[in-house]
Amino acid sequence: MRGARFSRWLIALPMALLALATIYPLVFTANAAMKTRRDYILDRFAFADTLRWDNIATAWTSAGTARYFLNSVIVVAGASALLLLLGSMAGFALSHLRFRGSRALFLGCLAALFVPFQVIMVPLVRTMADTGLVDTYPGLILAYTAQYLPFTIYLMTSYYSAIPSEIVDAARIDGNTTYGVYRRIMLPMGRPALLSVGVLNALFCWNDVLIALLMMPSAEHRTLMVGVTSLRGQYSADIPTFASGVLIAAVPVLAVYLFFQRRIADAVTAGSTKG
Amino acid sequence: MPLGDFTPLLARPARAGRADGPATASRRRPRAGRLSSERLSPFVLMAPAVAVIVLFRLWPLLLGVNFSFTGDGERNGAAVGLDNYAELFADPLFLGALRNVGWLVLLLPIAVAIPGMLATFIYLRVPGHRFYRSVYFFPAVLSPVIVGSIFNLLLSFDGPVNSLLELAGLGPVDWLGDSDVAMFTVVGVHVWATFGMSLVVFLSGFATLDPALLDAARSDGASLPQVIRHVIIPGLSRTIQFVFVTTMIGMLTSMFGLIYVMTSGGPGGSTYLPEYYIWIQQGQMNRPAFASAASTVLFLVMLVVGLAQVSFLRRTGRED
């Protein structure tokens, strides 16, 4: 490519502008959250002169965000833990144990991946209502587990398949039962994959709004994302408080992203190249 | 989040059950109790996962299809044949939702080409490629609720984007209030929020590309468009196929949050998508059987669009 150096810089310019367009909306929101209502109305773009936390405090306390935040933490922690437990157990069985129907079960999991939530949501909510699980924490935790389990099983199965069977055999000769192999070999060796898929599942559950809307109709059980949607009506004239609520919901995700960026990208792409 | 649907469409379950299992190991141990517990162990390990998936994913699918042939309200539970489907295809809102799906299919190549081009530049190491990679991916981890809320602020009629346009001497655009514009605005925001996801998928595809091919093309003096046309596209056909299908699934199943926050299906029903329609019928109108019929149609649409894409891409792939 002739003139490669020049053309590279020519490409880098629009890419830099796009990067700006990617970051700026969040910067704008954070900035709005730091302003008084008056300042925001006078000039939306100017940077806040001081860091003011009153809007954040208002959103946290009087808008009920604290409660929503707690609900989200309970449900995300519960669902992520359950997903890791069930996913690693099934992944171990599918990758290293021989039993009748293992292939059929694996294909069943793959098939379940392609059933979008929108297609099953009506009968699912009815099933949940029949079993008294609607508007309860276990109900939403189970709904999330069902939603993301096929993906978790797929990733854990393919990760565990890369562990040589000799290691499993050696552990058995040392006197371990299958459960011993799971606890002493598979859980510790699977830690990198468990961490990646755990972070990804936690993000999915934290970010979801549709399942939470359907499963948690009462205000006291609202998750944070549903809470943010209700803030909009409540504070339509008070943009800085609304922006503060949005910021509160975004900051945990931002923190997780900064820590686990690589792992998230790896888990996302795990399925695409193996085929 | 769309992530849940970033599924390994093309994966083969070749690895499952291949490794030597406990069958040989347990035979060595003659104790009967131990033996049967060992025999059962795979099923014990699988049981909770299978129970959750069957009960809360596969069973509802069957239930829903069945459900769609029954009535709501006064006719609750009674078999009504195809009445729900007939009503569905007479409802202008649902037809509008299907028309919007048509728009999405037409816009799909753009939604795939943008991350594809950017990934190519990052792969060719434009200055700052590492930085771009992590910045572009960031919106993909944000909830549609957060993204939608932020863009509600930015795109309101008296909002910052319009005041920037005014500075540039352009008239204000009613991004979310004009029924001809709103759907494209929502799709644009969706693409803004998700292109990073496809970008990393493309980059992982590039990692499997043979660098020698690129070097050869370069030393032969190929231009960038030629490299893209003759080296990158054929080399990445699998990845491109994967991104097409996952982007389509993402557009059909993960825009609920954006629509819910940004337009509530308005103005005048112009931003309805099937998933939003299903939610309205189920959650607001309390017509679960009718909503199930819409769900079944959505499932069929996705199946048809997905299969059509795969076969279309296969064919074009072969011609190259």
Chai-1 contact restraints between the chains, C-beta under 6 A:
chainA,res_idxA,chainB,res_idxB,connection_type,confidence,min_distance_angstrom,max_distance_angstrom,comment,restraint_id
A,M1,B,R218,contact,1.0,0.0,6.0,A-B,restraint_1
A,M1,B,L224,contact,1.0,0.0,6.0,A-B,restraint_2
A,R8,B,V126,contact,1.0,0.0,6.0,A-B,restraint_3
A,I11,B,F121,contact,1.0,0.0,6.0,A-B,restraint_4
A,I11,B,V126,contact,1.0,0.0,6.0,A-B,restraint_5
A,A12,B,V126,contact,1.0,0.0,6.0,A-B,restraint_6
A,A12,B,P127,contact,1.0,0.0,6.0,A-B,restraint_7
A,M15,B,Y132,contact,1.0,0.0,6.0,A-B,restraint_8
A,A19,B,Y132,contact,1.0,0.0,6.0,A-B,restraint_9
A,A19,B,V135,contact,1.0,0.0,6.0,A-B,restraint_10
A,T22,B,V135,contact,1.0,0.0,6.0,A-B,restraint_11
A,T22,B,Y136,contact,1.0,0.0,6.0,A-B,restraint_12
A,T22,B,P139,contact,1.0,0.0,6.0,A-B,restraint_13
A,P25,B,I150,contact,1.0,0.0,6.0,A-B,restraint_14
A,P25,B,L154,contact,1.0,0.0,6.0,A-B,restraint_15
A,T29,B,I150,contact,1.0,0.0,6.0,A-B,restraint_16
A,R44,B,P160,contact,1.0,0.0,6.0,A-B,restraint_17
A,L86,B,P48,contact,1.0,0.0,6.0,A-B,restraint_18
A,L86,B,A49,contact,1.0,0.0,6.0,A-B,restraint_19
A,M89,B,L45,contact,1.0,0.0,6.0,A-B,restraint_20
A,A90,B,M46,contact,1.0,0.0,6.0,A-B,restraint_21
A,A90,B,A49,contact,1.0,0.0,6.0,A-B,restraint_22
A,A93,B,P42,contact,1.0,0.0,6.0,A-B,restraint_23
A,A93,B,L45,contact,1.0,0.0,6.0,A-B,restraint_24
A,A93,B,M46,contact,1.0,0.0,6.0,A-B,restraint_25
A,L94,B,A16,contact,1.0,0.0,6.0,A-B,restraint_26
A,H96,B,A19,contact,1.0,0.0,6.0,A-B,restraint_27
A,L97,B,G21,contact,1.0,0.0,6.0,A-B,restraint_28
A,L97,B,P22,contact,1.0,0.0,6.0,A-B,restraint_29
A,L97,B,P42,contact,1.0,0.0,6.0,A-B,restraint_30
A,R98,B,G17,contact,1.0,0.0,6.0,A-B,restraint_31
A,R98,B,G21,contact,1.0,0.0,6.0,A-B,restraint_32
A,R98,B,A23,contact,1.0,0.0,6.0,A-B,restraint_33
A,F99,B,P42,contact,1.0,0.0,6.0,A-B,restraint_34
A,S102,B,G17,contact,1.0,0.0,6.0,A-B,restraint_35
A,F106,B,P13,contact,1.0,0.0,6.0,A-B,restraint_36
A,F106,B,A16,contact,1.0,0.0,6.0,A-B,restraint_37
A,A112,B,I53,contact,1.0,0.0,6.0,A-B,restraint_38
A,A112,B,R57,contact,1.0,0.0,6.0,A-B,restraint_39
A,L113,B,T7,contact,1.0,0.0,6.0,A-B,restraint_40
A,V115,B,R57,contact,1.0,0.0,6.0,A-B,restraint_41
A,V115,B,L61,contact,1.0,0.0,6.0,A-B,restraint_42
A,P116,B,T253,contact,1.0,0.0,6.0,A-B,restraint_43
A,Q118,B,T253,contact,1.0,0.0,6.0,A-B,restraint_44
A,Q118,B,E275,contact,1.0,0.0,6.0,A-B,restraint_45
A,Q118,B,I278,contact,1.0,0.0,6.0,A-B,restraint_46
A,Q118,B,L298,contact,1.0,0.0,6.0,A-B,restraint_47
A,V119,B,S295,contact,1.0,0.0,6.0,A-B,restraint_48
A,V119,B,F299,contact,1.0,0.0,6.0,A-B,restraint_49
A,I120,B,P60,contact,1.0,0.0,6.0,A-B,restraint_50
A,I120,B,L61,contact,1.0,0.0,6.0,A-B,restraint_51
A,I120,B,G64,contact,1.0,0.0,6.0,A-B,restraint_52
A,V122,B,G64,contact,1.0,0.0,6.0,A-B,restraint_53
A,V122,B,Q282,contact,1.0,0.0,6.0,A-B,restraint_54
A,V122,B,P288,contact,1.0,0.0,6.0,A-B,restraint_55
A,V122,B,A291,contact,1.0,0.0,6.0,A-B,restraint_56
A,V122,B,S292,contact,1.0,0.0,6.0,A-B,restraint_57
A,V122,B,S295,contact,1.0,0.0,6.0,A-B,restraint_58
A,P123,B,P60,contact,1.0,0.0,6.0,A-B,restraint_59
A,P123,B,L63,contact,1.0,0.0,6.0,A-B,restraint_60
A,P123,B,G64,contact,1.0,0.0,6.0,A-B,restraint_61
A,P123,B,F67,contact,1.0,0.0,6.0,A-B,restraint_62
A,L124,B,P60,contact,1.0,0.0,6.0,A-B,restraint_63
A,T145,B,V52,contact,1.0,0.0,6.0,A-B,restraint_64
A,A146,B,V52,contact,1.0,0.0,6.0,A-B,restraint_65
A,A146,B,F56,contact,1.0,0.0,6.0,A-B,restraint_66
A,A146,B,R57,contact,1.0,0.0,6.0,A-B,restraint_67
A,Y148,B,G4,contact,1.0,0.0,6.0,A-B,restraint_68
A,L149,B,V52,contact,1.0,0.0,6.0,A-B,restraint_69
A,L149,B,I53,contact,1.0,0.0,6.0,A-B,restraint_70
A,S161,B,R15,contact,1.0,0.0,6.0,A-B,restraint_71
A,S165,B,A19,contact,1.0,0.0,6.0,A-B,restraint_72
A,S165,B,D20,contact,1.0,0.0,6.0,A-B,restraint_73
A,R172,B,A25,contact,1.0,0.0,6.0,A-B,restraint_74
A,T178,B,P22,contact,1.0,0.0,6.0,A-B,restraint_75
A,T178,B,E38,contact,1.0,0.0,6.0,A-B,restraint_76
A,T178,B,S41,contact,1.0,0.0,6.0,A-B,restraint_77
A,L203,B,V141,contact,1.0,0.0,6.0,A-B,restraint_78
A,F204,B,M1,contact,1.0,0.0,6.0,A-B,restraint_79
A,F204,B,L3,contact,1.0,0.0,6.0,A-B,restraint_80
A,F204,B,G4,contact,1.0,0.0,6.0,A-B,restraint_81
A,N207,B,M1,contact,1.0,0.0,6.0,A-B,restraint_82
A,N207,B,S143,contact,1.0,0.0,6.0,A-B,restraint_83
A,V209,B,V145,contact,1.0,0.0,6.0,A-B,restraint_84
A,V209,B,G257,contact,1.0,0.0,6.0,A-B,restraint_85
A,L210,B,F256,contact,1.0,0.0,6.0,A-B,restraint_86
A,M225,B,S143,contact,1.0,0.0,6.0,A-B,restraint_87
A,M225,B,V145,contact,1.0,0.0,6.0,A-B,restraint_88
A,V228,B,V145,contact,1.0,0.0,6.0,A-B,restraint_89
A,T229,B,V145,contact,1.0,0.0,6.0,A-B,restraint_90
A,T229,B,V261,contact,1.0,0.0,6.0,A-B,restraint_91
A,V246,B,I146,contact,1.0,0.0,6.0,A-B,restraint_92
A,V246,B,S149,contact,1.0,0.0,6.0,A-B,restraint_93
A,A249,B,I146,contact,1.0,0.0,6.0,A-B,restraint_94
A,A250,B,I146,contact,1.0,0.0,6.0,A-B,restraint_95
A,V253,B,V141,contact,1.0,0.0,6.0,A-B,restraint_96
A,Y257,B,V141,contact,1.0,0.0,6.0,A-B,restraint_97
A,Q261,B,S134,contact,1.0,0.0,6.0,A-B,restraint_98
A,A265,B,V200,contact,1.0,0.0,6.0,A-B,restraint_99
A,V268,B,F6,contact,1.0,0.0,6.0,A-B,restraint_100
A,T269,B,V200,contact,1.0,0.0,6.0,A-B,restraint_101
A,T269,B,V201,contact,1.0,0.0,6.0,A-B,restraint_102
A,T269,B,S204,contact,1.0,0.0,6.0,A-B,restraint_103
A,G271,B,T7,contact,1.0,0.0,6.0,A-B,restraint_104
A,G271,B,P8,contact,1.0,0.0,6.0,A-B,restraint_105
A,G271,B,A11,contact,1.0,0.0,6.0,A-B,restraint_106
A,S272,B,V201,contact,1.0,0.0,6.0,A-B,restraint_107
A,S272,B,F242,contact,1.0,0.0,6.0,A-B,restraint_108
A,T273,B,S204,contact,1.0,0.0,6.0,A-B,restraint_109
A,T273,B,T208,contact,1.0,0.0,6.0,A-B,restraint_110
A,K274,B,A11,contact,1.0,0.0,6.0,A-B,restraint_111
A,G275,B,L10,contact,1.0,0.0,6.0,A-B,restraint_112
A,G275,B,A11,contact,1.0,0.0,6.0,A-B,restraint_113
